[in-house]
């Protein structure tokens, strides 16, 4: 009887585990903008994004800073996490945000088909009637 009770509640326990998000899976947020204020003593900075919204962030000794020294007026791209009601920067890249690499243009060979189209058509078996 006892094992039956455990089996009856097993689906509920599994559902609860799937539905509850894990805090360990939080990957953080990205932000790009211009540094408008820096407080070295408090280890905080304010960044204004392209829409004009200012975000106050803090950094720690573990924050990865690349591209030089933080100065007011610089363009930055950073990643941050929300901890204890604060935005904590995990990485700060000084300079404009990286642009996405352009997609390669397909090259067309014989018959006006791309290499992928030629490869896919050669893998097809011919229709036998």
URZI-V437520 format. One record per backbone hydrogen bond with DSSP energy under -1.0 kcal/mol. NH is the residue of the N-H (numbers start at 1). CO is the residue of the C=O. E is the energy in kcal/mol with one decimal. If there is no record, write none. Layout:
nh={NH,NH}
co={CO,CO}
e={E,E}
//
This chain:
nh={5,6,7,8,9,10,13,14,15,16,17,18,19,20,25,26,29,31,33,34,35,36,37,39,43,44,45,46,47,48,49,52,55,57,58,59,63,64,66,73,74,76,77,78,79,80,81,83,86,88,89,90,91,92,93,94,95,109,112,118,119,120,121,122,123}
co={1,2,3,4,5,6,9,10,11,12,13,14,15,16,22,23,80,78,76,48,74,46,46,44,39,39,57,37,55,34,53,49,47,45,87,43,60,90,92,35,71,33,93,31,91,29,88,86,83,81,58,79,79,64,77,66,75,113,109,114,115,116,117,118,119}
e={-1.7,-1.8,-2.4,-1.9,-1.4,-1.1,-2.0,-2.3,-2.3,-2.1,-1.8,-1.8,-2.5,-1.6,-1.3,-1.3,-2.8,-2.4,-2.3,-2.4,-2.6,-2.9,-1.2,-3.0,-1.1,-1.9,-2.5,-2.4,-2.5,-2.7,-2.4,-1.8,-2.5,-3.2,-2.8,-2.4,-1.2,-2.2,-2.7,-2.8,-1.8,-2.9,-2.4,-3.2,-2.2,-2.3,-2.5,-2.5,-2.2,-3.4,-3.3,-2.8,-1.6,-3.1,-3.3,-3.0,-3.3,-2.2,-1.8,-2.5,-2.4,-2.7,-2.3,-1.8,-1.1}
//
